[in-house]
Amino acid sequence: MKRSSIRSPYLWAIVAIATVIVIAWVGRENYRPVITGTAAPEFKALTLDGSETTLSDFRDKVLLLNIWATWCVPCLTEMPSMQRLHEALEGEDFEVLAVSIDASLGDTDNAGRPGGDL
């Protein structure tokens, strides 16, 4: 007599494929498309000089909003590139707004490294 069909590699392949499909179907709600043409929610933040800025201060400009942290190595690596981009597009209705989620005012330098102002 043949062995149980539970040990069949074909059955395991079908079970694996079905599992992937079920996981993808259940998780599909977590992957929402980017919504274009709508306004971002308003927020307030402190600038390096201690004054308050809001998102609406950048109305009618292209804004690169970078949310970063001092412990995030890729975040720190991209800081010099964002600085160069800001310098290259200065005066072109383009702004870079880097918001640290963990550093206090004055805790980072111009490249995003701990120790000065950004």
DOTOR-386408 format. One line per 8 residues: number of its first residue (from 1); their letters; for each residue y, x, z of N, C-alpha, C, CB. Coordinates in pm, 1 decimal. Each point is the difference from the previous one (the first is absolute). Last residue first. Glycine has a CB too. Layout:
residues N
NUM	a	Y,X,Z,Y,X,Z,Y,X,Z,Y,X,Z; ...
//
This chain:
residues 118
118	ldggprga	7126.3,2129.4,1369.8,-43.9,-25.7,-137.5,115.5,-58.5,-76.3,-238.3,-36.4,71.6; 218.7,382.7,378.5,34.4,-131.3,-55.1,-48.5,-12.2,-143.3,200.1,-11.5,150.0; -445.4,326.2,231.1,138.9,-15.5,-44.2,26.3,-140.3,-48.0,6.5,239.5,-62.5; -445.8,-64.8,229.3,95.6,99.9,43.5,143.4,-19.2,-43.9,-187.3,147.1,-1.7; -323.6,-280.5,-223.6,58.6,-17.9,132.8,103.8,108.6,28.2,-213.5,-106.7,79.9; 139.4,-32.1,-584.4,-74.2,73.5,102.1,64.8,-23.8,136.2,-69.6,175.7,-169.3; 221.7,-336.1,-271.8,-89.8,-88.1,72.1,-81.1,70.7,105.9,-10.2,-137.5,-200.8; 363.9,319.3,-81.7,-125.3,-10.1,-74.6,-99.9,-88.8,71.8,39.9,226.8,-94.0
110	ndtdglsa	393.1,-133.7,281.5,22.2,-53.9,-134.0,-126.6,-12.2,-83.6,224.3,97.7,11.4; -298.9,-108.4,515.9,99.2,71.4,-79.7,6.8,-58.1,-141.0,-39.7,208.5,135.6; -79.9,-452.6,366.1,-54.1,58.6,-122.2,108.8,73.9,-75.4,-171.4,-181.9,-13.7; 236.6,-73.6,430.3,-124.5,73.3,22.4,-58.2,64.9,-124.3,-42.7,-156.2,182.0; 444.0,-146.2,-106.4,24.0,141.6,23.5,-125.5,82.7,16.6,209.4,-66.6,103.0; -253.6,-440.7,-5.5,114.3,50.9,-73.5,23.9,145.7,36.5,101.4,-230.1,-8.1; -595.9,74.4,76.7,129.8,-45.1,49.4,109.5,61.7,-85.1,-90.4,-24.7,234.6; -422.4,-83.8,-401.7,94.0,102.8,44.4,128.7,-64.0,49.6,-98.5,163.1,-163.6
102	disvalve	-288.5,-403.4,-32.6,-32.7,57.9,130.0,100.3,102.8,50.7,-233.8,-39.9,-57.7; 229.3,-212.7,-369.1,-53.4,-99.3,93.5,-25.8,58.0,138.5,-102.4,-116.8,-193.2; 465.3,223.8,-232.0,-107.0,54.9,82.9,-46.2,-105.7,99.4,93.3,233.7,-25.2; 154.7,-253.7,-473.1,-2.6,-58.9,133.8,-119.8,55.8,75.2,113.7,-211.7,-82.0; 218.8,300.5,-379.7,-121.1,44.0,68.7,6.7,-48.3,144.3,-22.8,203.8,-151.0; 260.1,-307.6,-348.5,11.4,-33.8,141.7,-133.4,34.4,65.0,170.8,-186.6,-43.7; 130.6,279.1,-438.0,-125.3,23.5,71.2,27.0,-30.9,146.7,-79.8,179.3,-166.8; 331.4,-343.6,-324.2,3.5,49.8,137.5,-141.6,22.3,50.7,217.0,-120.6,41.6
94	fdegelae	119.0,14.6,-513.8,-134.2,26.1,51.1,14.5,58.5,139.6,-94.7,38.2,-234.0; 438.3,-123.4,-117.6,-43.6,-124.9,63.4,-144.8,9.2,46.2,161.1,-126.9,-142.9; 74.3,510.4,-19.4,-62.3,-81.9,-104.6,-45.2,-135.9,52.7,-73.6,209.6,-112.9; 258.0,188.6,357.6,105.0,-65.7,-77.0,-52.2,-90.2,-110.0,141.7,192.4,50.6; -478.8,166.5,101.5,116.8,-33.6,81.3,110.6,-57.8,-88.6,-59.3,182.7,164.9; -399.8,-6.2,-270.5,48.4,-132.9,-37.4,122.3,-44.1,80.2,-232.6,-56.8,-62.7; 14.4,486.2,129.1,4.1,-14.8,-146.1,62.3,-132.4,-42.7,-202.8,143.7,-14.9; 128.9,-49.9,478.8,105.7,85.8,-54.0,14.1,-17.0,-150.6,-42.4,163.3,183.8
86	hlrqmspm	-309.8,-393.4,32.5,129.1,-51.8,46.1,115.3,81.0,-60.1,-108.0,-78.1,214.6; -324.8,235.4,-289.3,22.9,-123.2,-75.5,135.2,-59.9,36.7,-248.0,-42.1,-10.5; 102.4,412.4,258.0,38.0,40.1,-136.1,29.4,-121.7,-86.9,-140.5,206.1,22.7; -22.7,-288.5,407.8,134.0,58.0,9.9,49.5,41.6,-138.8,-49.3,80.0,235.2; -390.9,-230.1,-196.3,93.8,-112.0,11.2,143.3,49.9,11.6,-178.2,-137.5,109.4; -161.7,458.7,-112.8,7.0,-66.7,-130.8,97.7,-116.4,3.7,-236.7,67.0,-46.8; 140.4,162.3,452.5,84.0,79.7,-90.6,13.0,-62.6,-139.3,-70.1,203.1,126.4; -218.1,-431.3,190.2,142.5,-1.7,33.9,86.0,87.0,-92.3,-67.8,-41.3,234.6
78	etlcpvcw	-431.9,-17.7,-218.9,78.9,-63.5,-105.2,150.1,1.7,27.5,-195.5,-143.3,-45.8; -127.1,322.4,359.4,-12.3,73.6,-125.5,89.7,-59.0,-108.2,-234.7,59.5,61.1; 188.7,-275.1,358.3,83.0,119.5,11.9,-0.9,80.2,-129.1,-47.0,6.7,245.1; -233.7,-381.8,-220.8,140.2,-44.4,10.0,93.4,120.5,3.4,-72.1,-208.1,123.1; -397.3,281.7,-107.5,48.2,-33.9,-134.6,146.3,-46.8,0.1,-234.7,-61.8,-60.8; 44.0,155.6,489.0,14.4,119.8,-82.8,43.1,-34.1,-142.9,-174.5,111.7,140.1; 254.2,-370.3,332.5,-59.9,-26.9,-131.3,25.1,118.4,-93.4,32.4,-249.5,31.9; 145.3,186.4,421.9,-138.1,47.5,3.9,-69.2,-13.0,-135.9,-9.2,-63.8,241.2
70	tawinlll	459.1,-95.1,-161.3,-0.8,145.2,15.4,-141.1,58.1,0.4,212.0,-19.6,127.2; -82.8,-431.9,-402.0,-17.9,39.8,139.8,-10.3,151.6,7.3,-116.2,-218.5,54.6; 315.2,-218.7,-410.1,-79.0,119.3,24.5,-10.8,26.7,150.2,72.2,94.3,-222.3; 112.8,-426.6,-219.1,-31.4,-11.6,142.3,-99.9,110.2,31.5,42.5,-253.4,5.3; 331.2,146.7,-412.2,-115.0,79.7,41.2,-16.6,-12.9,150.8,33.4,162.2,-192.5; 229.6,-396.5,-257.0,-17.3,-11.9,144.7,-128.3,71.7,37.6,124.7,-221.6,8.1; 237.3,202.2,-429.8,-132.0,52.8,33.0,-8.3,-0.1,152.1,-15.3,145.4,-213.0; 340.7,-431.1,-144.7,-23.3,59.7,131.3,-144.6,45.5,11.6,178.7,-145.3,100.9
62	vkdrfdsl	244.8,-13.0,-462.1,-143.1,26.8,6.2,-22.4,76.3,129.9,-29.4,5.2,-256.7; 438.9,-353.0,213.6,-41.1,138.2,-22.4,-152.0,5.0,-4.6,207.9,89.5,115.6; 57.3,-484.7,-8.2,37.3,42.3,-135.7,-25.8,148.0,-25.4,171.6,-178.0,0.4; -167.3,73.4,507.1,-7.6,-102.8,-104.7,53.7,56.9,-132.0,26.7,-184.7,173.5; -73.0,381.5,286.6,-44.0,65.3,-123.1,-14.3,-98.8,-115.4,-117.7,170.0,138.6; 232.7,-295.1,310.7,99.0,103.3,-33.0,-32.4,67.7,-132.7,39.4,37.2,244.3; -333.6,-355.8,-32.5,99.6,-58.1,-90.8,113.3,97.6,-32.3,-55.4,-224.5,93.2; -285.0,335.1,223.8,-51.7,3.1,-136.3,103.2,-53.9,-98.6,-232.9,-26.8,88.8
54	ttesgdlt	426.6,241.8,349.8,-92.7,-109.1,-29.4,-47.5,12.8,-143.4,113.9,-151.0,167.0; 114.8,476.4,265.7,-5.1,-37.3,-141.0,-100.8,-112.7,-16.0,63.1,234.8,-74.0; 252.1,40.9,488.3,-105.1,-93.7,-40.8,9.2,-26.5,-150.1,1.8,-106.6,229.4; 136.8,570.5,66.8,49.2,-130.9,-44.2,-117.2,-85.3,-48.7,223.7,101.3,-64.0; -256.2,364.1,214.9,-5.4,-101.4,103.9,53.6,-135.8,-40.0,20.2,182.8,156.7; -94.6,233.7,-420.6,123.5,9.7,78.6,9.5,-108.4,107.0,111.2,99.8,-198.8; -482.8,-80.0,-101.0,2.7,123.9,76.9,126.8,15.6,82.5,-141.1,101.9,-174.9; -12.1,-599.1,74.4,12.2,117.6,-85.4,8.3,123.8,88.6,116.5,-134.5,-181.9
46	lakfepaa	-362.1,-358.8,280.8,106.6,92.6,36.2,-0.6,117.3,-96.4,-15.2,-68.4,242.3; -143.9,-456.5,-346.3,-45.7,131.9,42.7,121.5,83.5,37.9,-204.7,-13.4,-149.8; 10.1,-530.6,0.3,106.9,87.8,46.3,-62.4,131.7,43.0,143.4,-196.8,74.2; -286.7,-231.2,-442.0,-27.6,75.4,121.9,120.9,86.5,32.8,-249.0,0.8,-48.3; 42.3,-438.9,-303.5,110.4,78.4,56.2,-49.1,77.3,122.8,169.1,-169.7,-85.0; -497.4,25.6,-331.2,57.6,-50.5,125.3,107.2,95.1,54.0,-217.9,-115.0,51.4; 137.4,78.3,-580.0,-70.8,56.5,114.9,63.1,-55.5,127.6,-58.3,212.3,-129.3; 62.3,-480.6,-347.6,74.2,91.1,87.4,-88.8,50.0,113.0,213.6,-119.4,-55.6
38	tgtivpry	-390.4,-18.9,-445.9,38.8,-62.2,126.6,69.0,104.8,87.1,-193.0,-165.6,-13.6; -6.5,252.5,-424.1,106.2,-97.8,-16.4,39.7,-72.3,126.7,-80.1,-26.4,-226.6; -418.3,219.5,177.0,125.6,51.4,-52.6,101.8,-112.3,-10.0,-122.8,178.5,-127.2; -358.5,-41.0,398.1,86.8,-111.0,-38.4,132.6,59.2,-46.0,-111.9,-160.6,164.8; -415.4,353.8,-148.3,138.9,25.5,34.4,84.5,-115.9,-51.5,-35.8,251.7,-7.6; -476.0,-352.5,130.5,80.8,70.4,-100.2,142.8,20.6,49.8,-141.8,-98.5,-182.6; -283.7,81.8,514.9,92.1,-91.6,-66.7,80.7,78.0,-102.5,13.0,-148.6,204.9; -458.4,197.6,112.2,61.9,70.8,-111.1,85.9,-97.2,-78.2,-192.5,162.4,-13.1
30	nergvwai	-70.2,-304.7,380.9,74.9,112.8,54.2,75.1,75.8,-108.3,-168.3,18.3,181.3; -133.0,-380.3,-273.9,126.5,-50.2,52.5,84.6,111.1,60.1,-110.0,-218.2,43.8; -338.3,292.1,-210.9,99.1,-14.7,-106.9,135.1,-47.8,50.7,-186.0,-48.0,-154.8; -256.5,129.5,389.6,116.1,85.3,19.5,110.6,-18.3,-101.3,-152.7,157.9,99.7; -265.9,-400.7,-123.0,59.4,-29.3,130.5,129.4,79.8,18.8,-229.4,-47.6,94.9; -21.9,128.8,-484.8,48.9,-138.0,-1.4,71.5,-34.0,131.0,-188.0,-63.8,-154.9; -28.0,483.5,113.2,118.6,-5.6,-86.4,60.8,-139.3,0.4,-96.5,180.5,-144.0; -308.2,-124.1,372.5,107.0,72.3,69.5,128.6,-4.7,-81.7,-169.9,151.3,108.4
22	vivtaiav	-214.7,-333.4,-308.3,42.9,-82.4,113.6,115.6,67.1,74.0,-233.7,-92.2,22.8; 32.2,333.9,-373.0,71.7,-116.6,-52.8,53.0,-86.7,113.8,-145.0,3.6,-205.5; -131.5,360.4,317.2,129.6,47.4,-49.5,83.7,-116.6,-50.8,-102.9,220.7,-61.0; -337.8,-316.7,187.2,80.7,34.5,117.0,139.6,45.6,-41.4,-208.7,63.8,123.6; -111.7,-143.4,-460.1,45.0,-126.2,59.4,89.2,26.1,121.2,-210.1,-112.9,-80.5; 4.4,483.5,-118.7,102.5,-55.7,-89.3,55.9,-129.7,57.6,-114.2,104.7,-198.8; -247.0,89.5,427.3,118.7,85.2,10.3,114.2,-54.1,-85.5,-147.8,197.9,43.6; -272.7,-411.1,-71.6,61.2,-25.4,130.7,128.7,82.2,15.1,-228.3,-48.4,99.4
14	iawlypsr	-28.7,126.7,-481.2,60.6,-132.8,-7.6,70.0,-33.8,131.3,-176.5,-72.9,-164.4; -69.4,470.0,150.9,117.4,11.7,-87.2,72.7,-133.7,-9.5,-114.0,182.2,-131.2; -294.4,-170.9,360.2,104.5,67.1,77.1,127.4,15.7,-82.7,-176.2,121.5,131.0; -202.4,-294.0,-347.2,48.3,-96.0,98.2,112.9,60.7,82.7,-227.6,-106.8,8.6; 6.2,384.9,-308.9,81.1,-98.2,-72.1,58.8,-102.9,96.0,-142.8,32.5,-204.0; -166.9,294.2,356.5,134.3,55.4,-19.0,91.9,-97.5,-74.0,-100.0,229.4,-2.7; -317.2,-371.8,326.4,32.6,20.1,-140.7,141.6,56.0,-14.3,-155.4,-188.2,-63.8; -84.3,34.8,465.9,13.4,143.2,-23.5,35.8,31.4,-144.3,-163.7,39.4,181.5
6	issrkm	76.3,-483.0,-30.6,115.3,47.9,77.1,22.6,148.0,-26.0,-43.1,-173.2,176.9; -330.3,-91.6,-341.2,112.2,17.4,-91.8,125.5,48.4,72.0,-96.4,-179.0,-144.2; -421.4,290.1,292.7,103.1,-101.8,16.3,117.9,29.5,-92.2,-71.1,-36.5,239.0; -386.0,231.1,-401.4,78.9,9.4,122.1,104.5,-109.9,1.8,-38.0,248.2,10.4; -421.0,-332.0,-277.5,124.3,75.1,-8.4,68.9,3.3,135.7,24.0,-64.3,-241.6; -567.3,31.6,172.3,116.5,-81.4,0.0,125.3,87.5,0.0,-126.8,-181.0,118.8
//
